[in-house]
């Protein structure tokens, strides 16, 4: 992505996987760049904020600008510039208990299953002790019904949480199940930072990728 840091044009690119986070920021016209890498078990939002603070500070220093982050504001960030980086929807989820109602009078078992995306790990949704639980890669959480039909949200947990981060600082994920005219689930729109679509839903549905891999292996054995 590109943007403006003071009056300078900046090119940014970041990446993340569980336990590893990186950010590169370049000002091509000034031959200045900052590359930051962090590792640890913290949640994405916290790591992303730490990365941002580091590269913003060093870009100012390298450009001989007076850093607007100092020993006071770096601890209160994003205040006083803004009260929160969360969307209004996220804040509503955290503050309004009407978004945390269980899906009463709804057969939750219709949402159970394994959902597939060609790029990402399978999204597994299971009914455990009357509550829907999801697992996607290293993330997991409990689904809660929203006011819109077939819509849920979940506060995302990670395998380890050494800082015991409160729910208010964790990422919120959203689920919108796509239904057929007969009210069968045919897929789910999963939103975590961006939107992704996962198809399927039947826990007994065959994994096309495994079938294809098996066929390729058989052909190799036959003709080798």
Phi, psi and omega in degrees: 000161179234156180194195183237127171246109193058235179260010184262142174282131185237138173250126182240145171208130181233166178208156181203143165219169186301123178088358182214129185220140182217157180209131175240131178230128183234142169243089188302321183295339182249003183054044182238139177206154177227132176235125184236135176231133177233151174225153180153176185263010184287169181283157185305313186299318181292315179297319180298320180293320178297316177303314183299316181298319182294310185287328177296315181298311184288331174297318177298316181297314182294333180267010180058031174265154175285116182300132177275352170266133178221188185296342178268307186287335180292335179273339181258352183309137010275359174286150006271004185286324174207154186281333182200150175268358182281153177286164177299325179295316179300317181295323178296318179300318184283333188254335187250113185288354176291343177272357184247023179281142175289158182280070180292150179064019178235136178283098185292341183295341180292340181269350181294148175148185179246122184252142189243143172226137185295345183252323190255164177300161178298142174264115182256128179236124184229153176261113184236116180052042176083003180235142176282131178239145176238150172227128176219107184061237180267357181264152178203164179177176178257134181271137177236141183291144171252177185290329178283141183301139176060027180241140182219164169225162178212143171272123190276128175255157178242165184301323179232148182217072187296336182264001180052055185294133178291156181304329183295343181251004180270164178285144176252130178249153183235145182231128175232110183277132175271130186244148173279168177305333179271012178066033171261146181281129177245356179168176181216137172269120184249124181245115173219099188071305174235174180263139178225146180249130177243129181263169177092213182142337179284125181294343181257003182293138180290147177276112184300324181295321179292319179298314180297316179298321179295319179296319178298317180297319179297316180297320179298316181294322182292323187254010178266000000 
